[in-house]
Amino acid sequence: MTDLILAEISSNISLRQLNTFRVKANAASFLQINDVAELDARAHELACSNQRFVLGGGSNLLFIGDYPGLVLFPQLFGKQILEQNEKTVKLRIAASENWHEFVKYCLNEGYFGLENLALIPGTVGAAPVQNIGAYGVEVEQFINHIECFDLENGQKLTLTKNQCEFAYRDSFIKRAGQGRYLVTHVVFDLCKTPKPVLTYKPLKNAFQSLSKVSPIDVFEEVCRIRREKLPDPKELPNAGSFFKNPVVTEAKYHQLISKHPSLVGFPVDSLKLKLYKIAAGWLIDNAGFKGMMTGKIGVHKHQALVIVNYSDTNGENIWNLAKTIIDKIQHIYGIELEPEVRILGR
Ligand SMILES: Cc1cc2nc3c(=O)[nH]c(=O)nc-3n(C[C@H](O)[C@H](O)[C@H](O)COP(=O)(O)OP(=O)(O)OC[C@H]3O[C@@H](n4cnc5c(N)ncnc54)[C@H](O)[C@@H]3O)c2cc1C
């Protein structure tokens, strides 16, 4: 075994280049983790820090001030085939691999399923945290288990798919308290036989004249739609959908639709509770926010769910706009929007 050289924990580190909103914020303490063995070696020290947070690609966060605790920045890389047969493959992927590059790698190797999730920014390790989803697919469908490090007691643990308690943009890891679990690896089960998912209407429409659709076709169409609709954070800083789509009772849905016949909503089919998911983008658009600008921030002109930062450095201004939107939606529709983006810093 090689001797491990442990880096010093740094103080007062700028996070500006590490969040896709590009707002200014400093971390009181910051530690890059290059090897799982470093977590073992530092277990006691990490358990003693009373406020910590794991940072991936910073594409689902908003800093509204400096972070007063310890930011852990894993840099864990590597892909491994655990098992395979003619039909399936089990892959173990380290947390800091780039998500979109991983999706491309899978397609090139002939491992299918993730193509609808192309071009989602961020890391593999963050994907199960909010159970990323897009265009009719959620990542939970392909996760076998995840490997984590419990920062409170220094134990390594495996969470099976059931233990992850995946839900819409949610998981056990996300709920279990901030900074408790650091995902080190995610194990995926993928298929070697293409099974394109075309349940999302624009995808279905795009391919209606084709008799056969390949995963590469789906990948390319998803990338095309996303590039058309969503701002690239490198050009226009943002964190994707700022709000979750709210879920309401059937009675509330009917009350809303009678007042707003063009409302976009659909039944949540996994539950027998007769709930409806409402498109938060429709609510925000209909409330007049789409394309608006206030100071150096605004709501994207093509996608009302996305708050964009033209040139502000203060995350608090973005949060104030989000709160204005939340209040107005509550006032007009009686629905409380919940941020999908994690708010940090105070
Ligand atoms: C333009 C754009 C489009 C987007 N589109 C989508 C979309 O279609 N669907 C979707 O679901 N999301 C979307 N997102 C949101 C975002 O890309 C995903 O949530 C992504 O998984 C975040 O990855 P990240 O590495 O940047 O995580 P971060 O933003 O760094 O962190 C997000 C959360 O995950 C935790 N976390 C990160 N890494 C680890 C780890 N190794 N261990 C434990 N916890 C960890 C953090 O503590 C935090 O709570 C979009 C974002 C942008 C900017």
The ligand as an ORCA input file, in Angstrom:
! r2SCAN-3c Opt
* xyz 0 1
  C     -28.822     23.883    -18.086
  C     -29.201     22.856    -17.026
  C     -30.095     21.856    -17.342
  C     -30.447     20.902    -16.393
  N     -31.336     19.924    -16.745
  C     -31.706     18.991    -15.847
  C     -32.621     17.961    -16.212
  O     -33.082     17.875    -17.358
  N     -32.975     17.066    -15.274
  C     -32.468     17.112    -14.004
  O     -32.836     16.249    -13.198
  N     -31.588     18.060    -13.631
  C     -31.194     19.007    -14.510
  N     -30.310     19.991    -14.145
  C     -29.817     20.049    -12.759
  C     -28.425     19.409    -12.552
  O     -27.720     19.317    -13.757
  C     -28.538     18.020    -11.933
  O     -29.231     18.072    -10.718
  C     -27.156     17.399    -11.687
  O     -27.303     16.066    -11.287
  C     -26.336     18.162    -10.661
  O     -25.029     17.635    -10.692
  P     -23.798     18.395    -10.056
  O     -22.639     17.468    -10.084
  O     -23.625     19.701    -10.713
  O     -24.277     18.568     -8.544
  P     -24.163     19.830     -7.576
  O     -24.975     20.944     -8.133
  O     -22.756     20.101     -7.246
  O     -24.903     19.262     -6.290
  C     -26.274     18.978     -6.318
  C     -26.652     18.202     -5.041
  O     -26.015     16.938     -5.088
  C     -25.151     16.782     -3.955
  N     -23.962     16.042     -4.421
  C     -23.197     16.305     -5.523
  N     -22.234     15.364     -5.648
  C     -22.382     14.505     -4.595
  C     -21.694     13.354     -4.152
  N     -20.657     12.835     -4.807
  N     -22.122     12.761     -3.004
  C     -23.182     13.247     -2.323
  N     -23.883     14.334     -2.679
  C     -23.487     14.951     -3.804
  C     -24.840     18.179     -3.481
  O     -24.514     18.183     -2.105
  C     -26.159     18.873     -3.775
  O     -27.103     18.596     -2.768
  C     -29.920     20.966    -15.077
  C     -28.995     21.980    -14.766
  C     -28.636     22.923    -15.733
  C     -27.635     23.982    -15.384
*
